Amino acid sequence: MNRVYVCSCFGVTDQQVKEHAAAGACTPRQIASATKAGTDCGSCVRTIQGLLGRGACPRRELLEKGRATAVLAAAPELAEAA
């Protein structure tokens, strides 16, 4: 297995970012909440954005359809911030 480190500050790999994205993390901030990647020097944030891309994101799709209540219900941590 070839590890490519995205965040050298916290030892986060591209595979970890992809796994969190598959589990529903759609933004670098959500990746940071799960892994701390991007919270120290910040040089990995653009790489994380590239890995996340602009592909399908269940939360983003719900927001675009005006279903913010469903998004907040699916992600309690977002409801606390709202």
MITORKOL-33242 format. One record per residue (C-alpha): x negated, y negated, z negated. Coordinates in Angstrom, 1 decimal. Layout:
@X X&Y Y&Z Z $
...
//
This chain:
@X 0.0&Y 0.0&Z 0.0 $
@X -1.5&Y -3.3&Z 1.1 $
@X -0.7&Y -6.1&Z -1.4 $
@X -0.6&Y -9.6&Z -0.1 $
@X -0.5&Y -12.1&Z -2.9 $
@X 1.8&Y -15.0&Z -2.4 $
@X 1.2&Y -16.6&Z -5.8 $
@X -2.3&Y -16.1&Z -7.1 $
@X -1.5&Y -18.0&Z -10.3 $
@X 1.0&Y -15.3&Z -11.5 $
@X 0.0&Y -12.4&Z -9.2 $
@X 3.2&Y -12.3&Z -7.3 $
@X 3.1&Y -10.3&Z -4.0 $
@X 5.1&Y -10.8&Z -0.8 $
@X 6.8&Y -7.5&Z -1.6 $
@X 8.1&Y -8.8&Z -4.9 $
@X 9.5&Y -11.9&Z -3.2 $
@X 11.2&Y -9.7&Z -0.6 $
@X 12.7&Y -7.5&Z -3.3 $
@X 14.1&Y -10.4&Z -5.2 $
@X 15.4&Y -11.9&Z -2.0 $
@X 17.2&Y -8.6&Z -1.2 $
@X 18.7&Y -8.7&Z -4.7 $
@X 20.2&Y -12.1&Z -4.0 $
@X 17.5&Y -14.8&Z -4.6 $
@X 18.0&Y -17.3&Z -1.8 $
@X 15.7&Y -20.2&Z -2.8 $
@X 12.2&Y -20.7&Z -4.0 $
@X 13.7&Y -21.9&Z -7.3 $
@X 15.5&Y -18.6&Z -7.8 $
@X 12.3&Y -16.7&Z -7.0 $
@X 10.5&Y -18.9&Z -9.6 $
@X 13.1&Y -18.1&Z -12.2 $
@X 12.5&Y -14.4&Z -11.6 $
@X 8.7&Y -14.4&Z -11.1 $
@X 7.3&Y -17.8&Z -12.1 $
@X 5.8&Y -18.0&Z -8.6 $
@X 5.6&Y -21.7&Z -7.6 $
@X 5.8&Y -23.1&Z -11.1 $
@X 2.1&Y -23.7&Z -11.7 $
@X 0.0&Y -25.2&Z -8.8 $
@X 2.9&Y -25.0&Z -6.3 $
@X 0.8&Y -24.1&Z -3.3 $
@X 2.8&Y -20.9&Z -2.7 $
@X 6.2&Y -22.6&Z -2.4 $
@X 6.0&Y -23.0&Z 1.4 $
@X 5.0&Y -19.4&Z 1.8 $
@X 7.9&Y -18.3&Z -0.3 $
@X 10.2&Y -20.5&Z 1.8 $
@X 8.8&Y -18.8&Z 4.9 $
@X 9.4&Y -15.3&Z 3.4 $
@X 13.0&Y -16.2&Z 2.5 $
@X 13.6&Y -17.8&Z 5.9 $
@X 16.9&Y -19.0&Z 7.0 $
@X 18.5&Y -15.6&Z 7.2 $
@X 21.8&Y -14.5&Z 5.7 $
@X 22.2&Y -15.3&Z 2.1 $
@X 25.4&Y -14.2&Z 0.3 $
@X 25.4&Y -17.2&Z -2.0 $
@X 24.6&Y -19.7&Z 0.8 $
@X 27.4&Y -18.2&Z 2.9 $
@X 29.9&Y -18.6&Z 0.1 $
@X 28.8&Y -22.2&Z -0.5 $
@X 29.2&Y -23.0&Z 3.2 $
@X 32.7&Y -21.6&Z 3.2 $
@X 33.6&Y -23.8&Z 0.2 $
@X 33.7&Y -20.9&Z -2.3 $
@X 31.5&Y -22.4&Z -5.0 $
@X 33.6&Y -20.8&Z -7.7 $
@X 32.7&Y -17.4&Z -6.4 $
@X 29.0&Y -18.3&Z -6.3 $
@X 29.1&Y -19.5&Z -9.9 $
@X 30.9&Y -16.4&Z -11.0 $
@X 28.3&Y -14.2&Z -9.3 $
@X 25.4&Y -16.1&Z -10.8 $
@X 26.1&Y -17.2&Z -14.4 $
@X 22.7&Y -19.0&Z -14.6 $
@X 24.0&Y -21.4&Z -11.9 $
@X 27.2&Y -22.1&Z -13.8 $
@X 25.1&Y -23.2&Z -16.9 $
@X 23.3&Y -25.7&Z -14.7 $
@X 26.4&Y -27.1&Z -13.1 $
//
